[in-house]
Amino acid sequence: MELNYDKKADALYNVFRKGQFAKNKIIDDSTILDIDKEGNLLGIELLDASKRIPAQSLSSVHLKNLVLAE
């Protein structure tokens, strides 16, 4: 699993698995799921992340492609 935070876009992306993207599922205005052709969850994108996640938590993810666990 990888966690990426793009400060400029204020978007947090959690990668659950590698795979070929097939479609998005929009949960709400700021939550988007990426799904492969078999229906598996590839990742979750959280828009406006700084409004939804405490700044302390985001500051620990400031490095692009921080690998939390595999």
Biopython code that builds the backbone (N, CA, C, O; Angstrom):
import numpy as np
from Bio.PDB.StructureBuilder import StructureBuilder

atoms = [
    (1, "MET", "N", (0.858, -1.170, 0.000)),
    (1, "MET", "CA", (0.000, 0.000, 0.000)),
    (1, "MET", "C", (0.901, 1.229, 0.000)),
    (1, "MET", "O", (1.905, 1.277, 0.710)),
    (2, "GLU", "N", (0.534, 2.208, -0.793)),
    (2, "GLU", "CA", (1.262, 3.474, -0.868)),
    (2, "GLU", "C", (0.308, 4.608, -0.549)),
    (2, "GLU", "O", (-0.886, 4.541, -0.843)),
    (3, "LEU", "N", (0.852, 5.641, 0.053)),
    (3, "LEU", "CA", (0.077, 6.827, 0.359)),
    (3, "LEU", "C", (0.808, 8.011, -0.232)),
    (3, "LEU", "O", (1.973, 8.243, 0.090)),
    (4, "ASN", "N", (0.138, 8.772, -1.102)),
    (4, "ASN", "CA", (0.735, 9.924, -1.771)),
    (4, "ASN", "C", (-0.092, 11.166, -1.488)),
    (4, "ASN", "O", (-1.317, 11.150, -1.608)),
    (5, "TYR", "N", (0.594, 12.251, -1.109)),
    (5, "TYR", "CA", (-0.092, 13.521, -0.906)),
    (5, "TYR", "C", (0.511, 14.557, -1.838)),
    (5, "TYR", "O", (1.715, 14.809, -1.811)),
    (6, "ASP", "N", (-0.340, 15.155, -2.662)),
    (6, "ASP", "CA", (0.063, 16.228, -3.560)),
    (6, "ASP", "C", (-0.404, 17.531, -2.932)),
    (6, "ASP", "O", (-1.588, 17.867, -2.972)),
    (7, "LYS", "N", (0.541, 18.256, -2.352)),
    (7, "LYS", "CA", (0.199, 19.483, -1.624)),
    (7, "LYS", "C", (-0.423, 20.534, -2.546)),
    (7, "LYS", "O", (-1.370, 21.218, -2.160)),
    (8, "LYS", "N", (0.108, 20.660, -3.760)),
    (8, "LYS", "CA", (-0.403, 21.663, -4.704)),
    (8, "LYS", "C", (-1.863, 21.381, -5.064)),
    (8, "LYS", "O", (-2.681, 22.300, -5.113)),
    (9, "ALA", "N", (-2.186, 20.124, -5.313)),
    (9, "ALA", "CA", (-3.560, 19.736, -5.662)),
    (9, "ALA", "C", (-4.414, 19.500, -4.418)),
    (9, "ALA", "O", (-5.635, 19.376, -4.511)),
    (10, "ASP", "N", (-3.766, 19.439, -3.255)),
    (10, "ASP", "CA", (-4.428, 19.120, -1.993)),
    (10, "ASP", "C", (-5.228, 17.815, -2.117)),
    (10, "ASP", "O", (-6.397, 17.731, -1.740)),
    (11, "ALA", "N", (-4.541, 16.808, -2.662)),
    (11, "ALA", "CA", (-5.174, 15.508, -2.889)),
    (11, "ALA", "C", (-4.328, 14.408, -2.258)),
    (11, "ALA", "O", (-3.105, 14.383, -2.395)),
    (12, "LEU", "N", (-4.998, 13.518, -1.577)),
    (12, "LEU", "CA", (-4.352, 12.364, -0.960)),
    (12, "LEU", "C", (-4.804, 11.126, -1.722)),
    (12, "LEU", "O", (-5.999, 10.923, -1.936)),
    (13, "TYR", "N", (-3.844, 10.298, -2.131)),
    (13, "TYR", "CA", (-4.185, 9.095, -2.878)),
    (13, "TYR", "C", (-3.616, 7.886, -2.156)),
    (13, "TYR", "O", (-2.420, 7.822, -1.873)),
    (14, "ASN", "N", (-4.481, 6.937, -1.865)),
    (14, "ASN", "CA", (-4.096, 5.706, -1.205)),
    (14, "ASN", "C", (-4.162, 4.580, -2.232)),
    (14, "ASN", "O", (-5.241, 4.232, -2.712)),
    (15, "VAL", "N", (-3.006, 4.014, -2.566)),
    (15, "VAL", "CA", (-2.916, 2.921, -3.536)),
    (15, "VAL", "C", (-3.004, 1.606, -2.767)),
    (15, "VAL", "O", (-2.177, 1.335, -1.896)),
    (16, "PHE", "N", (-3.999, 0.799, -3.085)),
    (16, "PHE", "CA", (-4.160, -0.497, -2.430)),
    (16, "PHE", "C", (-3.507, -1.627, -3.212)),
    (16, "PHE", "O", (-2.987, -2.579, -2.630)),
    (17, "ARG", "N", (-3.538, -1.515, -4.530)),
    (17, "ARG", "CA", (-2.935, -2.551, -5.365)),
    (17, "ARG", "C", (-2.612, -1.961, -6.721)),
    (17, "ARG", "O", (-3.222, -0.984, -7.156)),
    (18, "LYS", "N", (-1.647, -2.568, -7.376)),
    (18, "LYS", "CA", (-1.303, -2.183, -8.748)),
    (18, "LYS", "C", (-2.256, -2.913, -9.690)),
    (18, "LYS", "O", (-2.698, -4.024, -9.396)),
    (19, "GLY", "N", (-2.562, -2.305, -10.789)),
    (19, "GLY", "CA", (-3.458, -2.917, -11.749)),
    (19, "GLY", "C", (-3.817, -1.939, -12.845)),
    (19, "GLY", "O", (-3.419, -0.774, -12.812)),
    (20, "GLN", "N", (-4.561, -2.414, -13.801)),
    (20, "GLN", "CA", (-4.965, -1.567, -14.915)),
    (20, "GLN", "C", (-6.283, -0.893, -14.582)),
    (20, "GLN", "O", (-7.298, -1.555, -14.366)),
    (21, "PHE", "N", (-6.254, 0.415, -14.545)),
    (21, "PHE", "CA", (-7.442, 1.212, -14.258)),
    (21, "PHE", "C", (-8.521, 0.959, -15.303)),
    (21, "PHE", "O", (-8.234, 0.893, -16.499)),
    (22, "ALA", "N", (-9.769, 0.818, -14.845)),
    (22, "ALA", "CA", (-10.898, 0.639, -15.764)),
    (22, "ALA", "C", (-11.938, 1.736, -15.600)),
    (22, "ALA", "O", (-12.472, 2.237, -16.589)),
    (23, "LYS", "N", (-12.229, 2.114, -14.357)),
    (23, "LYS", "CA", (-13.254, 3.135, -14.145)),
    (23, "LYS", "C", (-13.125, 3.753, -12.764)),
    (23, "LYS", "O", (-12.438, 3.238, -11.882)),
    (24, "ASN", "N", (-13.820, 4.890, -12.609)),
    (24, "ASN", "CA", (-13.933, 5.572, -11.315)),
    (24, "ASN", "C", (-15.313, 5.344, -10.754)),
    (24, "ASN", "O", (-16.273, 5.128, -11.494)),
    (25, "LYS", "N", (-15.405, 5.392, -9.462)),
    (25, "LYS", "CA", (-16.704, 5.450, -8.801)),
    (25, "LYS", "C", (-16.644, 6.651, -7.875)),
    (25, "LYS", "O", (-15.845, 6.691, -6.939)),
    (26, "ILE", "N", (-17.492, 7.623, -8.144)),
    (26, "ILE", "CA", (-17.511, 8.843, -7.344)),
    (26, "ILE", "C", (-18.414, 8.613, -6.142)),
    (26, "ILE", "O", (-19.606, 8.338, -6.280)),
    (27, "ILE", "N", (-17.826, 8.731, -4.971)),
    (27, "ILE", "CA", (-18.569, 8.521, -3.727)),
    (27, "ILE", "C", (-19.256, 9.815, -3.299)),
    (27, "ILE", "O", (-20.433, 9.816, -2.939)),
    (28, "ASP", "N", (-18.507, 10.915, -3.343)),
    (28, "ASP", "CA", (-19.057, 12.246, -3.073)),
    (28, "ASP", "C", (-18.164, 13.251, -3.806)),
    (28, "ASP", "O", (-17.290, 12.858, -4.579)),
    (29, "ASP", "N", (-18.383, 14.538, -3.566)),
    (29, "ASP", "CA", (-17.638, 15.566, -4.296)),
    (29, "ASP", "C", (-16.132, 15.488, -4.093)),
    (29, "ASP", "O", (-15.382, 16.035, -4.902)),
    (30, "SER", "N", (-15.670, 14.831, -3.044)),
    (30, "SER", "CA", (-14.233, 14.783, -2.791)),
    (30, "SER", "C", (-13.661, 13.395, -2.556)),
    (30, "SER", "O", (-12.548, 13.267, -2.046)),
    (31, "THR", "N", (-14.394, 12.361, -2.912)),
    (31, "THR", "CA", (-13.905, 10.992, -2.732)),
    (31, "THR", "C", (-14.152, 10.198, -4.016)),
    (31, "THR", "O", (-15.286, 10.067, -4.477)),
    (32, "ILE", "N", (-13.064, 9.676, -4.578)),
    (32, "ILE", "CA", (-13.153, 8.942, -5.838)),
    (32, "ILE", "C", (-12.430, 7.606, -5.691)),
    (32, "ILE", "O", (-11.297, 7.555, -5.213)),
    (33, "LEU", "N", (-13.086, 6.536, -6.100)),
    (33, "LEU", "CA", (-12.484, 5.214, -6.088)),
    (33, "LEU", "C", (-12.001, 4.876, -7.492)),
    (33, "LEU", "O", (-12.695, 5.155, -8.469)),
    (34, "ASP", "N", (-10.825, 4.280, -7.602)),
    (34, "ASP", "CA", (-10.319, 3.757, -8.871)),
    (34, "ASP", "C", (-10.472, 2.244, -8.834)),
    (34, "ASP", "O", (-10.070, 1.593, -7.870)),
    (35, "ILE", "N", (-11.054, 1.693, -9.887)),
    (35, "ILE", "CA", (-11.416, 0.276, -9.926)),
    (35, "ILE", "C", (-10.866, -0.353, -11.208)),
    (35, "ILE", "O", (-10.838, 0.288, -12.259)),
    (36, "ASP", "N", (-10.424, -1.623, -11.112)),
    (36, "ASP", "CA", (-9.949, -2.325, -12.300)),
    (36, "ASP", "C", (-11.101, -3.041, -12.994)),
    (36, "ASP", "O", (-12.237, -2.982, -12.522)),
    (37, "LYS", "N", (-10.824, -3.716, -14.110)),
    (37, "LYS", "CA", (-11.901, -4.327, -14.901)),
    (37, "LYS", "C", (-12.575, -5.494, -14.194)),
    (37, "LYS", "O", (-13.685, -5.874, -14.568)),
    (38, "GLU", "N", (-11.930, -6.076, -13.176)),
    (38, "GLU", "CA", (-12.552, -7.156, -12.407)),
    (38, "GLU", "C", (-13.357, -6.632, -11.208)),
    (38, "GLU", "O", (-13.961, -7.404, -10.464)),
    (39, "GLY", "N", (-13.351, -5.303, -11.040)),
    (39, "GLY", "CA", (-14.090, -4.706, -9.932)),
    (39, "GLY", "C", (-13.284, -4.561, -8.662)),
    (39, "GLY", "O", (-13.838, -4.228, -7.614)),
    (40, "ASN", "N", (-11.976, -4.807, -8.733)),
    (40, "ASN", "CA", (-11.114, -4.660, -7.560)),
    (40, "ASN", "C", (-10.761, -3.199, -7.320)),
    (40, "ASN", "O", (-10.560, -2.441, -8.268)),
    (41, "LEU", "N", (-10.688, -2.812, -6.077)),
    (41, "LEU", "CA", (-10.315, -1.458, -5.701)),
    (41, "LEU", "C", (-8.815, -1.277, -5.875)),
    (41, "LEU", "O", (-8.021, -1.999, -5.271)),
    (42, "LEU", "N", (-8.426, -0.304, -6.706)),
    (42, "LEU", "CA", (-7.019, 0.014, -6.905)),
    (42, "LEU", "C", (-6.563, 1.098, -5.944)),
    (42, "LEU", "O", (-5.464, 1.024, -5.396)),
    (43, "GLY", "N", (-7.402, 2.103, -5.738)),
    (43, "GLY", "CA", (-7.022, 3.208, -4.872)),
    (43, "GLY", "C", (-8.185, 4.132, -4.584)),
    (43, "GLY", "O", (-9.241, 4.066, -5.212)),
    (44, "ILE", "N", (-7.953, 4.997, -3.610)),
    (44, "ILE", "CA", (-8.942, 5.999, -3.215)),
    (44, "ILE", "C", (-8.280, 7.364, -3.260)),
    (44, "ILE", "O", (-7.201, 7.552, -2.699)),
    (45, "GLU", "N", (-8.918, 8.316, -3.923)),
    (45, "GLU", "CA", (-8.431, 9.684, -3.960)),
    (45, "GLU", "C", (-9.332, 10.556, -3.098)),
    (45, "GLU", "O", (-10.555, 10.549, -3.240)),
    (46, "LEU", "N", (-8.699, 11.307, -2.199)),
    (46, "LEU", "CA", (-9.427, 12.253, -1.353)),
    (46, "LEU", "C", (-9.026, 13.657, -1.774)),
    (46, "LEU", "O", (-7.874, 14.055, -1.601)),
    (47, "LEU", "N", (-9.970, 14.408, -2.326)),
    (47, "LEU", "CA", (-9.740, 15.793, -2.714)),
    (47, "LEU", "C", (-9.967, 16.693, -1.506)),
    (47, "LEU", "O", (-10.640, 16.299, -0.553)),
    (48, "ASP", "N", (-9.412, 17.890, -1.543)),
    (48, "ASP", "CA", (-9.498, 18.817, -0.409)),
    (48, "ASP", "C", (-9.042, 18.128, 0.878)),
    (48, "ASP", "O", (-9.668, 18.264, 1.930)),
    (49, "ALA", "N", (-7.951, 17.395, 0.771)),
    (49, "ALA", "CA", (-7.467, 16.575, 1.879)),
    (49, "ALA", "C", (-7.187, 17.394, 3.140)),
    (49, "ALA", "O", (-7.454, 16.928, 4.247)),
    (50, "SER", "N", (-6.657, 18.596, 2.988)),
    (50, "SER", "CA", (-6.319, 19.400, 4.167)),
    (50, "SER", "C", (-7.549, 19.826, 4.961)),
    (50, "SER", "O", (-7.436, 20.186, 6.132)),
    (51, "LYS", "N", (-8.711, 19.788, 4.338)),
    (51, "LYS", "CA", (-9.952, 20.123, 5.036)),
    (51, "LYS", "C", (-10.542, 18.904, 5.730)),
    (51, "LYS", "O", (-11.437, 19.036, 6.565)),
    (52, "ARG", "N", (-10.038, 17.700, 5.384)),
    (52, "ARG", "CA", (-10.629, 16.463, 5.887)),
    (52, "ARG", "C", (-9.717, 15.682, 6.822)),
    (52, "ARG", "O", (-10.174, 14.834, 7.589)),
    (53, "ILE", "N", (-8.426, 15.977, 6.751)),
    (53, "ILE", "CA", (-7.446, 15.225, 7.527)),
    (53, "ILE", "C", (-6.618, 16.225, 8.323)),
    (53, "ILE", "O", (-6.215, 17.256, 7.786)),
    (54, "PRO", "N", (-6.359, 15.936, 9.593)),
    (54, "PRO", "CA", (-5.565, 16.871, 10.407)),
    (54, "PRO", "C", (-4.206, 17.178, 9.757)),
    (54, "PRO", "O", (-3.565, 16.293, 9.191)),
    (55, "ALA", "N", (-3.783, 18.439, 9.846)),
    (55, "ALA", "CA", (-2.528, 18.877, 9.232)),
    (55, "ALA", "C", (-1.343, 18.045, 9.702)),
    (55, "ALA", "O", (-0.432, 17.768, 8.921)),
    (56, "GLN", "N", (-1.344, 17.647, 10.957)),
    (56, "GLN", "CA", (-0.248, 16.821, 11.479)),
    (56, "GLN", "C", (-0.125, 15.520, 10.701)),
    (56, "GLN", "O", (0.983, 15.073, 10.408)),
    (57, "SER", "N", (-1.237, 14.922, 10.372)),
    (57, "SER", "CA", (-1.219, 13.662, 9.625)),
    (57, "SER", "C", (-0.704, 13.873, 8.211)),
    (57, "SER", "O", (0.069, 13.060, 7.704)),
    (58, "LEU", "N", (-1.123, 14.954, 7.570)),
    (58, "LEU", "CA", (-0.676, 15.228, 6.202)),
    (58, "LEU", "C", (0.801, 15.578, 6.168)),
    (58, "LEU", "O", (1.495, 15.227, 5.213)),
    (59, "SER", "N", (1.296, 16.264, 7.192)),
    (59, "SER", "CA", (2.706, 16.644, 7.186)),
    (59, "SER", "C", (3.603, 15.417, 7.251)),
    (59, "SER", "O", (4.750, 15.472, 6.808)),
    (60, "SER", "N", (3.110, 14.319, 7.791)),
    (60, "SER", "CA", (3.916, 13.102, 7.834)),
    (60, "SER", "C", (3.903, 12.371, 6.500)),
    (60, "SER", "O", (4.643, 11.405, 6.314)),
    (61, "VAL", "N", (3.066, 12.827, 5.569)),
    (61, "VAL", "CA", (2.949, 12.194, 4.253)),
    (61, "VAL", "C", (3.455, 13.145, 3.169)),
    (61, "VAL", "O", (3.129, 12.975, 1.994)),
    (62, "HIS", "N", (4.242, 14.136, 3.553)),
    (62, "HIS", "CA", (4.661, 15.139, 2.577)),
    (62, "HIS", "C", (5.599, 14.604, 1.506)),
    (62, "HIS", "O", (5.758, 15.238, 0.463)),
    (63, "LEU", "N", (6.218, 13.466, 1.732)),
    (63, "LEU", "CA", (7.092, 12.881, 0.719)),
    (63, "LEU", "C", (6.281, 12.119, -0.305)),
    (63, "LEU", "O", (5.469, 11.267, 0.057)),
    (64, "LYS", "N", (6.484, 12.408, -1.560)),
    (64, "LYS", "CA", (5.773, 11.730, -2.635)),
    (64, "LYS", "C", (6.116, 10.242, -2.607)),
    (64, "LYS", "O", (7.274, 9.867, -2.425)),
    (65, "ASN", "N", (5.110, 9.408, -2.788)),
    (65, "ASN", "CA", (5.257, 7.960, -2.851)),
    (65, "ASN", "C", (5.785, 7.344, -1.559)),
    (65, "ASN", "O", (6.570, 6.395, -1.591)),
    (66, "LEU", "N", (5.360, 7.878, -0.447)),
    (66, "LEU", "CA", (5.725, 7.277, 0.828)),
    (66, "LEU", "C", (5.090, 5.907, 0.925)),
    (66, "LEU", "O", (3.869, 5.783, 0.835)),
    (67, "VAL", "N", (5.881, 4.896, 1.104)),
    (67, "VAL", "CA", (5.367, 3.537, 1.224)),
    (67, "VAL", "C", (5.146, 3.239, 2.690)),
    (67, "VAL", "O", (6.096, 3.221, 3.473)),
    (68, "LEU", "N", (3.894, 3.003, 3.069)),
    (68, "LEU", "CA", (3.568, 2.743, 4.464)),
    (68, "LEU", "C", (3.675, 1.254, 4.787)),
    (68, "LEU", "O", (4.206, 0.887, 5.836)),
    (69, "ALA", "N", (3.195, 0.427, 3.931)),
    (69, "ALA", "CA", (3.234, -1.012, 4.155)),
    (69, "ALA", "C", (3.053, -1.717, 2.825)),
    (69, "ALA", "O", (2.475, -1.164, 1.889)),
    (70, "GLU", "N", (3.544, -2.920, 2.751)),
    (70, "GLU", "CA", (3.354, -3.680, 1.504)),
    (70, "GLU", "C", (2.746, -5.015, 1.802)),
    (70, "GLU", "O", (2.508, -5.803, 0.886)),
]
sb = StructureBuilder()
sb.init_structure("model")
sb.init_model(0)
sb.init_chain("A")
sb.init_seg("    ")
for serial, (resi, resn, name, xyz) in enumerate(atoms, 1):
    if name == "N":
        sb.init_residue(resn, " ", resi, " ")
    sb.init_atom(name, np.array(xyz, "f"), 0.0, 1.0, " ", f" {name:<3s}", serial, name[0])
structure = sb.get_structure()
